[in-house]
Structures are given as structure tokens and as C-alpha cells.
Amino acid sequence: MALFYKKQWKIAYLVMITTMLVDIDHLLANPVYDAGRCSIGFHPLHEFIPIGIYCLLCVFPKTRFVGIGLVIHMILDSIDCQVTSGVWFV
């Protein structure tokens, strides 16, 4: 953070950490936690249309921190899918 946002790194950090709240949609699943389930394409906020919106948020300066945080989250979730189940998405 400090490397790219020298003056705003604390705000950027807090906003990007807050974007982890996107996982609240896991509470809609039954069961809530399944070790073998890929969240990309399964949970409502982890589907392709919202992911496209998250990418679009990266374009605008006022929403860039939120967009970057959400895109990083989706990238990490897709890597988790690949590692645990061998697929990038459901």
C-alpha cells in the first residue's frame, strides 16, 4: 500500500480490508462453509456480473480502492478454487 499510495496508504488499507465483507454472502449458502466448494460463481457477490462491476470500480478514482480490494479478493478466491478443487470457477 505505502508503495503506491504514499499519502493515502492508511485509508487505502482500511478500505481494501473492509472489502472482505463481500464474504457476507457466504451466509446465504447451505451449508455456510464447505471446504470443497468454489465461491466464484456460487455465491451471489462472487458471480461474473458483480466481478465485472468490481473491475469497473477500479477505473474511477473515487471508487478505485474499493474496486481494487474486491478484485484482489476475487483473484484470491479463484486461486483458492484452483488449489482446492482444480477449477477456476463453478
Backbone as JSON, one array per atom type, in Angstrom:
{
  "sequence": "MALFYKKQWKIAYLVMITTMLVDIDHLLANPVYDAGRCSIGFHPLHEFIPIGIYCLLCVFPKTRFVGIGLVIHMILDSIDCQVTSGVWFV",
  "N": [[0.81, -1.19, 0.0], [1.8, 1.32, 0.9], [3.72, 1.75, -0.98], [2.4, 2.39, -3.39], [0.43, 4.25, -2.7], [1.41, 6.64, -1.2], [0.65, 8.93, 0.35], [-1.96, 8.35, 1.05], [-2.05, 5.82, 2.19], [-3.01, 4.62, 4.55], [-5.78, 4.98, 4.5], [-6.36, 3.68, 2.09], [-5.58, 1.08, 2.77], [-7.41, 0.47, 4.89], [-9.89, 0.64, 3.54], [-9.6, -1.35, 1.59], [-9.28, -3.62, 3.18], [-11.77, -3.62, 4.38], [-13.34, -4.38, 2.23], [-13.4, -7.09, 2.34], [-15.68, -7.81, 3.52], [-17.4, -8.61, 1.6], [-17.69, -11.27, 1.68], [-19.9, -11.81, 3.17], [-22.01, -12.85, 1.8], [-21.68, -15.54, 1.92], [-23.13, -16.46, 4.0], [-25.61, -17.01, 3.0], [-25.51, -19.47, 1.87], [-26.05, -23.03, 2.01], [-24.59, -25.78, 3.22], [-23.17, -23.21, 5.34], [-20.37, -23.15, 5.35], [-18.27, -24.94, 3.26], [-15.66, -26.91, 2.64], [-14.81, -27.88, 0.16], [-16.07, -26.35, -1.74], [-16.22, -24.05, -4.4], [-16.16, -20.61, -4.29], [-16.37, -18.7, -6.3], [-18.67, -17.93, -8.7], [-20.59, -19.27, -7.3], [-21.6, -18.03, -4.92], [-23.71, -15.13, -4.53], [-22.42, -12.51, -4.62], [-20.06, -13.2, -5.73], [-20.23, -13.8, -8.37], [-20.12, -13.55, -12.01], [-21.15, -11.13, -13.15], [-21.21, -9.26, -10.93], [-18.4, -9.31, -10.5], [-17.47, -8.14, -12.83], [-18.48, -5.57, -12.41], [-16.94, -4.89, -10.18], [-14.45, -4.71, -11.39], [-14.94, -2.53, -13.03], [-15.22, -0.55, -11.09], [-12.59, -0.04, -10.46], [-11.72, 1.72, -12.35], [-12.59, 4.33, -11.89], [-11.51, 7.13, -10.01], [-12.67, 7.77, -7.44], [-13.8, 5.4, -6.55], [-11.83, 3.59, -6.7], [-10.17, 2.33, -4.68], [-11.99, 0.6, -3.41], [-12.73, -0.99, -5.59], [-10.24, -2.17, -6.3], [-9.69, -3.62, -3.97], [-11.86, -5.46, -3.98], [-11.44, -6.8, -6.42], [-8.92, -7.97, -5.97], [-9.7, -9.68, -3.91], [-11.44, -11.42, -5.32], [-9.64, -12.57, -7.11], [-7.95, -13.93, -5.34], [-9.82, -15.72, -4.27], [-10.39, -17.2, -6.58], [-7.93, -18.4, -7.06], [-7.83, -19.98, -4.79], [-9.93, -21.73, -5.42], [-8.77, -23.08, -7.59], [-6.61, -24.33, -6.36], [-7.81, -25.95, -4.36], [-9.88, -27.43, -5.65], [-9.23, -27.75, -8.29], [-10.39, -26.26, -10.32], [-11.14, -23.08, -11.87], [-13.46, -21.69, -11.49], [-16.97, -22.22, -10.71]],
  "CA": [[0.0, 0.0, 0.0], [2.62, 2.52, 1.04], [4.5, 1.93, -2.2], [1.58, 3.0, -4.44], [-0.39, 5.35, -2.17], [2.24, 7.15, -0.11], [-0.06, 9.87, 1.2], [-3.26, 7.8, 1.46], [-1.93, 4.38, 2.38], [-3.84, 4.13, 5.66], [-7.17, 4.93, 4.01], [-6.4, 2.61, 1.09], [-5.52, -0.18, 3.51], [-8.67, 0.24, 5.6], [-10.96, 0.4, 2.57], [-9.39, -2.65, 0.95], [-9.57, -4.64, 4.19], [-13.22, -3.61, 4.55], [-13.98, -5.08, 1.11], [-13.52, -8.51, 2.67], [-17.07, -8.02, 3.94], [-18.13, -9.21, 0.48], [-17.92, -12.68, 2.04], [-21.17, -11.93, 3.91], [-22.92, -13.66, 1.0], [-21.49, -16.95, 2.27], [-24.17, -16.8, 4.97], [-26.79, -17.44, 2.26], [-25.31, -20.85, 1.4], [-26.37, -24.12, 2.92], [-24.11, -25.26, 4.49], [-22.45, -21.93, 5.25], [-18.98, -23.44, 4.98], [-17.98, -26.23, 2.63], [-14.24, -26.82, 2.28], [-14.59, -28.22, -1.24], [-16.88, -25.52, -2.62], [-15.61, -22.87, -5.01], [-17.09, -19.49, -4.09], [-16.55, -17.97, -7.55], [-19.77, -18.48, -9.47], [-21.58, -19.91, -6.43], [-22.21, -17.02, -4.06], [-24.22, -14.01, -5.34], [-21.46, -11.43, -4.82], [-18.87, -13.78, -6.34], [-20.58, -14.2, -9.73], [-19.39, -12.83, -13.04], [-21.63, -9.75, -13.32], [-20.6, -8.41, -9.89], [-16.95, -9.21, -10.7], [-17.31, -7.11, -13.87], [-18.71, -4.27, -11.76], [-15.77, -4.62, -9.35], [-13.4, -4.26, -12.31], [-15.31, -1.18, -13.45], [-14.94, 0.36, -9.98], [-11.17, 0.28, -10.47], [-11.46, 2.75, -13.34], [-12.92, 5.66, -11.38], [-10.68, 7.45, -8.84], [-13.4, 7.77, -6.17], [-14.14, 4.03, -6.15], [-10.69, 2.73, -7.05], [-9.74, 1.49, -3.55], [-12.99, -0.45, -3.24], [-12.6, -1.88, -6.74], [-9.0, -2.94, -6.2], [-9.87, -4.58, -2.88], [-12.78, -6.51, -4.41], [-10.79, -7.6, -7.48], [-7.92, -8.81, -5.3], [-10.44, -10.73, -3.2], [-11.92, -12.41, -6.3], [-8.46, -13.27, -7.62], [-7.53, -14.87, -4.31], [-10.83, -16.79, -4.22], [-10.26, -18.08, -7.75], [-6.73, -19.2, -6.82], [-8.25, -20.99, -3.81], [-10.7, -22.74, -6.17], [-7.83, -23.87, -8.38], [-5.78, -25.15, -5.47], [-8.59, -26.94, -3.62], [-10.72, -28.31, -6.45], [-8.7, -27.89, -9.64], [-11.11, -25.44, -11.29], [-11.04, -21.65, -11.58], [-14.79, -21.23, -11.08], [-18.01, -23.26, -10.83]],
  "C": [[0.86, 1.26, 0.0], [3.43, 2.79, -0.21], [3.7, 2.69, -3.26], [0.81, 4.23, -3.96], [0.31, 5.94, -0.95], [1.5, 8.06, 0.85], [-1.35, 9.27, 1.77], [-3.19, 6.33, 1.84], [-2.8, 3.85, 3.5], [-5.31, 4.0, 5.24], [-7.32, 3.8, 3.0], [-6.41, 1.25, 1.78], [-6.84, -0.49, 4.19], [-9.82, -0.07, 4.65], [-10.82, -0.98, 1.96], [-9.63, -3.8, 1.93], [-11.09, -4.76, 4.39], [-13.93, -4.35, 3.41], [-14.07, -6.58, 1.35], [-14.92, -8.84, 3.19], [-17.93, -8.58, 2.81], [-18.42, -10.68, 0.77], [-19.19, -12.87, 2.87], [-22.17, -12.79, 3.13], [-22.74, -15.16, 1.25], [-22.55, -17.4, 3.27], [-25.46, -17.28, 4.29], [-26.7, -18.9, 1.8], [-25.7, -21.85, 2.47], [-25.57, -25.34, 2.5], [-23.3, -23.98, 4.28], [-21.01, -22.15, 4.81], [-18.88, -24.85, 4.4], [-16.56, -26.15, 2.08], [-13.99, -27.08, 0.79], [-15.31, -27.33, -2.23], [-16.08, -24.33, -3.13], [-16.59, -21.71, -4.89], [-17.32, -18.69, -5.38], [-17.62, -18.67, -8.37], [-20.83, -19.14, -8.61], [-22.32, -18.89, -5.58], [-22.61, -15.8, -4.89], [-23.22, -12.88, -5.6], [-20.13, -11.91, -5.41], [-19.17, -14.29, -7.75], [-19.96, -13.24, -10.73], [-19.87, -11.4, -13.27], [-21.1, -8.86, -12.21], [-19.09, -8.26, -10.06], [-16.65, -8.18, -11.78], [-17.51, -5.71, -13.3], [-17.51, -3.9, -10.89], [-14.61, -4.12, -10.22], [-13.67, -2.83, -12.78], [-15.04, -0.15, -12.35], [-13.48, 0.78, -9.94], [-10.84, 1.45, -11.4], [-11.62, 4.17, -12.77], [-12.15, 5.97, -10.1], [-11.42, 7.37, -7.5], [-13.72, 6.37, -5.67], [-12.98, 3.06, -6.36], [-10.26, 1.82, -5.91], [-10.7, 0.33, -3.34], [-12.85, -1.47, -4.37], [-11.37, -2.76, -6.66], [-9.13, -4.01, -5.11], [-10.76, -5.75, -3.3], [-12.17, -7.4, -5.5], [-9.72, -8.5, -6.89], [-8.59, -9.97, -4.57], [-10.9, -11.82, -4.17], [-10.77, -13.21, -6.89], [-8.0, -14.32, -6.61], [-8.52, -16.02, -4.18], [-10.69, -17.74, -5.4], [-9.0, -18.94, -7.64], [-7.05, -20.31, -5.81], [-9.05, -22.1, -4.5], [-9.77, -23.66, -6.94], [-7.03, -24.82, -7.5], [-6.6, -26.27, -4.82], [-9.37, -27.91, -4.5], [-10.26, -28.46, -7.91], [-9.46, -27.14, -10.72], [-10.98, -23.97, -10.9], [-12.36, -21.09, -11.1], [-15.76, -22.37, -11.28], [-18.66, -23.15, -12.18]]
}
